[in-house]
Amino acid sequence: MLSKLLLGLPVLAVGAGVALQSIVNSGLAQRLGSPVAASAVSFWVGTIALTTAAAAMGVVGPAFASARDVALGWWIGGGLLGAAFIVVVTLSVPKLGVAATIAFVIAGQLLCAALLDHFGVLGVPVQPLSLLRLLGIATLFVGALLVRLY
């Protein structure tokens, strides 16, 4: 039980990083005059960091060797969704604030995740959408509204 809880700590830290990233990207967008340019810079820096890490770990060669067997959607899906996320959050923080932006991000993520689980989309194990799960999602949406309005 404790080991399962400890696995959540890095995820919690990365979640905190998302809030900080939103401020950094919005500040860069103001300085560059473009949220899209700021998002591109974010992706460039991330690409360099991840490529360096992958090369240091020795996984670049094996990954590219199996690349031809991977459908195009798996290649571009995450990148396009990530790009949309970064641009929308970068635009939203100056208008909504960090807390409200992240609250709406989390509410949207949870709703989508629950539906993906319920229908077993893309092979994830089915986790039925119960009344209590729906109540939890609704509570999160109410919380996001409260964070924004008050």
trRosetta pair geometry for C-beta under 8 A, 3 or more apart (Angstrom, degrees):
i j d omega theta_ij theta_ji phi_ij phi_ji
1 4 5.9 -56 -156 32 31 110
1 5 6.7 27 150 -15 64 105
2 5 5.6 -55 -151 38 37 111
2 6 6.2 38 151 -22 68 105
3 6 5.5 -51 -145 36 34 114
3 7 6.7 45 152 -28 62 98
4 7 5.7 -45 -156 23 34 116
4 8 7.5 37 147 -21 58 99
5 8 5.8 -52 -167 24 41 116
5 9 7.9 57 141 -36 63 88
6 9 5.7 -26 -165 -3 49 117
7 10 7.4 -49 -175 28 43 97
7 11 7.5 34 138 -6 65 113
8 11 5.2 -64 -157 45 51 115
8 12 5.8 57 146 -28 80 103
9 12 5.5 -50 -145 33 32 114
9 13 6.5 33 155 -19 64 103
10 13 5.4 -52 -149 36 37 114
10 14 6.3 36 153 -18 68 103
11 14 5.7 -51 -146 38 33 109
11 15 6.3 40 150 -23 63 104
12 15 5.5 -52 -151 33 31 116
12 16 6.7 33 150 -18 63 101
13 16 5.7 -51 -154 33 34 111
13 17 6.5 39 146 -22 63 104
14 17 5.1 -49 -151 33 38 120
14 18 6.9 51 148 -30 64 92
15 18 5.6 -40 -156 18 37 114
15 19 7.5 36 148 -14 60 96
16 19 5.9 -50 -163 30 41 111
16 20 6.7 34 144 -12 68 106
17 20 5.5 -57 -148 42 40 110
17 21 5.9 46 152 -26 72 105
18 21 5.5 -49 -142 35 31 115
18 22 6.6 38 155 -27 61 100
18 102 6.6 127 112 -121 108 112
18 105 7.5 -149 150 109 137 156
19 22 5.9 -50 -156 25 30 113
19 23 7.3 26 149 -13 60 101
19 98 5.5 76 -163 174 89 118
19 99 8.0 24 -135 -84 121 48
19 102 5.2 -16 -94 -71 88 154
20 23 5.9 -55 -159 34 39 109
20 24 6.4 35 149 -17 70 108
21 24 5.6 -56 -145 40 35 111
21 25 6.0 30 159 -16 70 108
21 42 7.5 87 -170 -140 107 132
21 89 8.0 37 106 119 95 143
22 25 6.1 -54 -140 40 27 106
22 26 6.2 26 159 -17 62 110
22 89 4.9 -97 -116 160 103 114
22 90 7.1 -154 -149 -83 64 46
22 92 7.9 -47 -160 73 122 93
22 93 4.8 155 158 -75 104 135
22 98 5.7 142 90 -127 128 88
22 101 6.1 162 -170 101 155 142
22 102 6.8 -135 -7 -62 157 97
23 26 5.9 -59 -146 39 27 109
23 27 6.2 27 156 -19 64 109
23 93 6.5 -170 -86 -175 47 153
23 98 6.0 -17 -62 -88 95 129
24 27 5.9 -58 -149 37 27 111
24 28 6.3 26 154 -17 63 107
25 28 5.6 -53 -145 38 32 111
25 29 6.2 38 152 -25 65 104
25 35 7.7 60 153 -149 98 78
25 38 5.3 123 -168 143 72 118
25 39 6.6 48 -160 -84 124 61
25 42 5.6 -6 -103 -64 110 140
25 86 6.4 -140 -144 -169 161 89
25 89 7.0 63 73 100 141 99
25 90 4.4 -91 131 -100 115 103
25 93 7.8 126 75 9 90 144
26 29 5.5 -49 -147 32 33 115
26 30 6.6 35 153 -20 63 100
26 35 7.7 -10 -115 -113 55 98
26 38 7.7 108 -90 135 15 162
26 90 5.3 176 -78 -154 63 61
26 93 4.2 -100 -60 71 151 132
26 94 5.5 168 -167 -41 128 90
27 30 5.8 -51 -152 32 33 111
27 31 6.5 25 153 -13 65 109
28 31 5.7 -61 -148 42 34 108
28 32 5.9 16 159 -6 71 113
28 38 4.0 138 105 -136 102 111
28 41 6.3 -127 163 68 146 141
28 42 7.6 157 64 -52 155 94
29 32 6.1 -63 -135 48 26 98
29 33 7.7 -122 171 50 54 7
29 34 6.4 -109 -150 92 75 29
29 35 4.2 16 -135 -94 138 59
29 37 7.4 137 -120 64 64 81
29 38 3.8 -87 -72 -3 70 153
29 39 7.7 28 -81 -30 108 74
29 90 5.1 125 -42 172 145 116
29 91 7.7 -139 175 -75 170 52
30 33 7.7 28 -177 -72 24 37
30 94 7.4 123 -66 -76 114 141
32 37 4.7 -138 141 97 139 126
32 38 5.4 174 38 -63 135 84
32 41 7.4 -177 -54 -15 160 140
33 37 7.5 26 71 38 64 139
34 37 3.7 70 85 11 119 108
34 38 6.5 175 94 -10 63 82
35 38 5.5 -53 -144 39 35 113
35 39 6.2 38 154 -22 66 105
35 87 5.6 102 134 -151 109 71
35 90 4.3 151 -154 113 105 121
35 91 5.0 5 -115 -66 173 80
36 39 5.6 -52 -147 36 31 112
36 40 6.4 36 151 -22 63 103
36 87 6.0 15 -94 -117 63 117
37 40 5.5 -51 -149 33 33 114
37 41 6.6 36 151 -20 64 101
38 41 5.7 -50 -152 33 33 113
38 42 6.6 39 148 -21 63 103
38 90 5.8 162 89 -154 125 149
39 42 5.4 -49 -152 33 36 117
39 43 6.5 34 151 -16 66 103
39 83 6.5 95 153 -154 129 68
39 86 4.2 130 -138 120 106 117
39 87 4.8 -38 -55 -74 162 72
39 90 5.7 -125 -64 -8 97 153
40 43 5.7 -55 -150 38 33 110
40 44 6.3 37 151 -23 67 104
41 44 5.6 -51 -145 34 32 114
41 45 6.3 29 158 -15 65 105
42 45 6.2 -57 -149 38 26 106
42 46 6.2 23 154 -14 62 112
42 86 5.7 -170 80 -158 147 143
43 46 5.6 -59 -144 43 31 112
43 47 6.0 36 156 -26 67 106
43 82 7.5 120 -101 121 107 117
43 83 6.9 1 -70 -96 143 85
43 86 7.1 -155 -51 26 94 170
44 47 5.6 -53 -146 33 28 112
44 48 6.5 26 155 -17 63 104
45 48 5.9 -53 -150 36 31 110
45 49 6.3 30 152 -17 65 108
46 49 5.6 -56 -145 39 32 111
46 50 6.0 23 160 -12 68 110
47 50 6.1 -58 -140 43 26 104
47 51 5.9 26 160 -19 64 112
48 51 5.9 -56 -140 39 25 110
48 52 6.3 27 158 -19 61 109
49 52 5.9 -59 -152 36 26 111
49 53 6.4 23 153 -16 63 108
50 53 5.6 -53 -144 39 34 111
50 54 6.1 34 156 -19 67 106
51 54 5.7 -52 -142 38 30 110
51 55 6.2 31 156 -19 63 107
51 60 7.7 51 -156 -95 70 125
52 55 5.9 -56 -147 37 28 110
52 56 6.3 27 155 -18 63 109
53 56 5.7 -57 -146 38 30 111
53 57 6.2 21 156 -13 65 110
54 57 5.8 -61 -145 43 29 106
54 59 5.2 -91 -161 66 80 97
54 60 5.0 101 135 -65 107 85
54 63 7.2 -39 -168 6 129 149
55 58 7.6 38 179 -71 32 32
55 60 5.4 8 -90 -24 62 134
58 61 7.2 -31 -179 25 65 105
58 62 7.9 52 139 2 74 108
59 62 5.9 -63 -156 50 55 106
59 63 5.5 57 150 -29 82 111
60 63 5.9 -64 -149 37 25 111
60 64 6.3 14 162 -10 65 110
61 64 6.2 -65 -147 41 25 102
61 65 6.2 30 156 -27 64 109
62 65 5.4 -52 -144 30 32 117
62 66 6.7 14 163 -5 65 105
63 66 6.5 -72 -157 43 28 96
63 67 6.7 56 143 -60 63 92
64 67 5.0 -18 -151 -21 43 127
66 69 5.4 -54 -178 37 72 115
66 70 6.9 74 130 -31 83 103
67 70 5.8 -62 -157 25 42 113
70 74 5.1 -99 176 73 102 133
70 75 6.3 116 119 -53 116 93
71 74 5.3 97 67 3 77 101
71 75 7.7 -145 104 -5 45 89
72 75 5.4 -59 -157 34 42 115
72 76 6.2 2 163 6 78 109
73 76 6.7 -72 -136 50 27 85
73 77 5.1 38 172 -43 69 116
74 77 6.3 -33 -113 19 20 116
74 78 7.8 15 -175 -8 47 102
75 79 7.7 -16 144 4 55 121
76 79 5.5 -70 -155 46 47 112
76 80 5.7 40 156 -20 84 110
77 80 6.2 -65 -149 38 24 103
77 81 6.2 15 161 -10 64 111
78 81 5.9 -59 -143 43 29 108
78 82 5.9 31 157 -21 66 111
79 82 5.7 -56 -144 38 27 112
79 83 6.3 30 156 -22 63 105
80 83 5.6 -49 -145 33 32 112
80 84 6.5 32 155 -17 63 103
81 84 5.8 -53 -150 36 32 110
81 85 6.3 36 151 -22 65 107
82 85 5.5 -53 -148 35 32 115
82 86 6.3 29 157 -18 67 105
83 86 6.0 -55 -147 36 29 108
83 87 6.4 23 159 -14 65 109
84 87 6.1 -61 -146 40 28 106
84 88 6.0 21 162 -14 67 113
85 88 6.2 -64 -144 40 23 104
85 89 6.1 15 163 -12 64 113
85 105 7.8 77 -152 -134 99 117
86 89 6.1 -60 -143 42 24 106
86 90 6.0 27 158 -22 63 112
87 90 5.7 -58 -146 37 27 113
87 91 6.4 22 157 -14 64 108
88 91 5.9 -58 -149 40 30 108
88 92 6.0 25 155 -21 66 115
89 92 5.6 -60 -139 39 30 111
89 93 6.4 41 165 -36 66 98
89 101 5.9 106 -143 169 76 127
89 105 6.7 20 -94 -77 112 135
90 93 6.7 -41 -147 13 23 110
91 94 7.6 -72 -177 33 33 97
91 95 7.3 0 148 6 67 120
92 95 5.9 -81 -155 51 41 101
92 96 5.0 -12 172 19 87 121
92 101 4.4 135 118 -116 118 115
92 104 7.8 -115 178 59 154 134
93 96 6.8 -68 -114 55 19 82
93 97 6.9 -12 -162 174 55 9
93 98 5.6 22 -140 -83 100 61
93 101 5.2 -51 -85 -21 61 162
96 100 4.2 -124 162 91 102 120
96 101 4.8 131 84 -59 124 81
96 104 7.4 -42 167 5 162 134
96 148 6.3 -43 -159 -123 100 101
97 100 4.9 77 64 19 95 103
97 101 6.6 -164 86 -10 45 92
97 148 7.8 170 44 -119 110 61
98 101 5.9 -63 -147 38 26 111
98 102 6.1 15 163 -11 66 112
99 102 6.2 -62 -146 42 25 103
99 103 6.1 29 155 -24 64 109
99 147 5.1 -133 136 -179 105 121
100 103 5.4 -52 -142 35 31 115
100 104 6.4 28 159 -15 65 104
100 144 7.0 96 -153 -171 63 73
100 147 5.0 176 -92 117 66 99
100 148 3.9 93 -134 -90 127 77
101 104 6.2 -62 -155 38 27 105
101 105 6.4 30 149 -21 64 107
102 105 5.2 -49 -144 35 37 117
102 106 6.2 36 156 -19 68 103
103 106 6.0 -55 -148 37 28 108
103 107 6.4 28 153 -18 63 107
103 140 7.9 -175 -173 177 80 79
103 143 6.3 -137 -159 119 120 87
103 144 3.8 163 139 -118 106 76
103 147 4.4 146 -31 51 165 151
103 148 7.0 -141 69 -40 135 87
104 107 5.6 -51 -142 38 34 112
104 108 6.2 33 158 -17 65 107
104 144 5.0 114 -75 -167 57 135
104 148 7.4 46 -48 -56 110 127
105 108 6.0 -61 -151 40 26 109
105 109 6.2 27 153 -20 64 110
106 109 5.5 -53 -143 37 31 113
106 110 6.2 30 158 -19 65 106
106 140 6.6 -117 117 -174 98 125
106 144 7.4 -174 62 -80 90 115
107 110 6.0 -56 -147 36 28 109
107 111 6.4 27 156 -17 63 107
107 137 7.4 106 -157 -167 74 71
107 140 4.7 171 -107 130 83 104
107 141 4.8 111 -157 -87 135 61
107 143 7.6 179 -75 65 116 91
107 144 4.5 -64 -27 -32 143 146
108 111 5.9 -54 -145 37 30 110
108 112 6.2 25 159 -12 65 110
109 112 6.0 -62 -147 43 27 107
109 113 5.9 27 157 -21 66 113
110 113 5.6 -53 -138 39 28 112
110 114 6.2 31 160 -22 63 105
110 136 7.7 -114 169 122 138 98
110 137 5.5 -176 124 -116 113 86
110 140 5.6 39 54 72 155 168
111 114 6.0 -56 -149 33 26 109
111 115 6.6 21 155 -13 62 107
111 137 5.4 105 -87 -160 73 128
111 141 7.7 50 -57 -62 123 113
112 115 5.8 -60 -151 39 32 108
112 116 6.2 33 153 -20 68 107
113 116 5.6 -53 -144 37 31 113
113 117 6.2 34 155 -19 64 106
114 117 5.7 -53 -148 38 30 113
114 118 6.2 33 153 -25 64 108
114 127 7.9 -95 -143 92 57 109
114 129 5.6 86 164 -110 102 104
114 133 5.8 154 -139 158 128 121
114 134 7.8 144 162 -82 155 54
114 137 5.9 -72 -5 -69 158 137
115 118 5.5 -50 -141 34 32 114
115 119 6.3 5 167 4 66 110
115 121 7.6 31 123 -14 76 132
115 129 7.2 12 -92 -71 46 140
116 119 6.7 -72 -144 51 23 90
116 120 8.0 101 165 -75 54 3
116 121 4.4 -82 -144 40 73 120
116 122 7.4 -20 -159 29 108 99
116 124 6.0 49 146 39 98 146
117 120 7.5 19 -175 -71 28 43
117 124 6.2 -78 -102 116 53 129
117 125 7.6 -1 -146 88 78 62
117 126 6.8 108 168 -155 60 35
117 127 3.8 -30 170 48 119 103
117 129 7.4 129 86 -66 98 80
118 126 7.0 30 -168 -156 21 80
118 127 6.7 -63 -72 79 45 61
118 128 6.1 58 -127 -143 77 32
118 129 4.0 -13 -93 -29 133 104
119 126 7.4 -100 126 -118 6 92
120 123 7.0 0 168 -130 86 11
120 124 5.9 -159 -148 70 49 66
120 125 6.9 -53 -118 173 92 13
120 126 4.2 -41 -63 -73 108 85
121 124 6.3 10 63 24 59 106
129 133 5.4 -124 -155 82 57 135
129 134 6.4 73 167 -56 97 92
130 133 4.7 102 52 5 75 100
130 134 7.0 -135 98 -2 43 87
131 134 5.6 -54 -151 37 33 113
131 135 6.3 37 150 -22 65 105
132 135 5.4 -48 -146 34 35 115
132 136 6.5 40 152 -21 64 101
133 136 5.6 -52 -153 33 33 114
133 137 6.5 33 150 -17 65 104
134 137 5.7 -54 -149 37 33 111
134 138 6.2 34 153 -19 67 106
135 138 5.7 -52 -144 38 31 112
135 139 6.2 36 153 -23 64 105
136 139 5.6 -53 -148 33 30 114
136 140 6.6 31 152 -20 62 103
137 140 5.7 -54 -153 33 33 112
137 141 6.6 32 150 -17 65 103
138 141 5.7 -53 -151 36 35 111
138 142 6.4 35 151 -18 67 103
139 142 5.7 -52 -149 37 33 111
139 143 6.3 38 149 -22 64 105
140 143 5.4 -51 -148 35 33 116
140 144 6.5 38 151 -22 65 100
141 144 5.6 -47 -149 31 34 113
141 145 6.6 35 152 -17 63 102
142 145 5.7 -54 -152 37 34 112
142 146 6.4 35 150 -19 66 106
143 146 5.6 -55 -147 37 32 112
143 147 6.3 34 154 -21 66 103
144 147 5.7 -51 -148 34 31 111
144 148 6.4 26 154 -15 64 108
145 148 5.8 -60 -149 40 31 109
145 149 5.8 11 163 -6 70 116
146 149 6.1 -62 -130 46 27 98
146 150 5.6 -27 -174 30 66 111
147 150 7.5 -70 -116 56 11 73
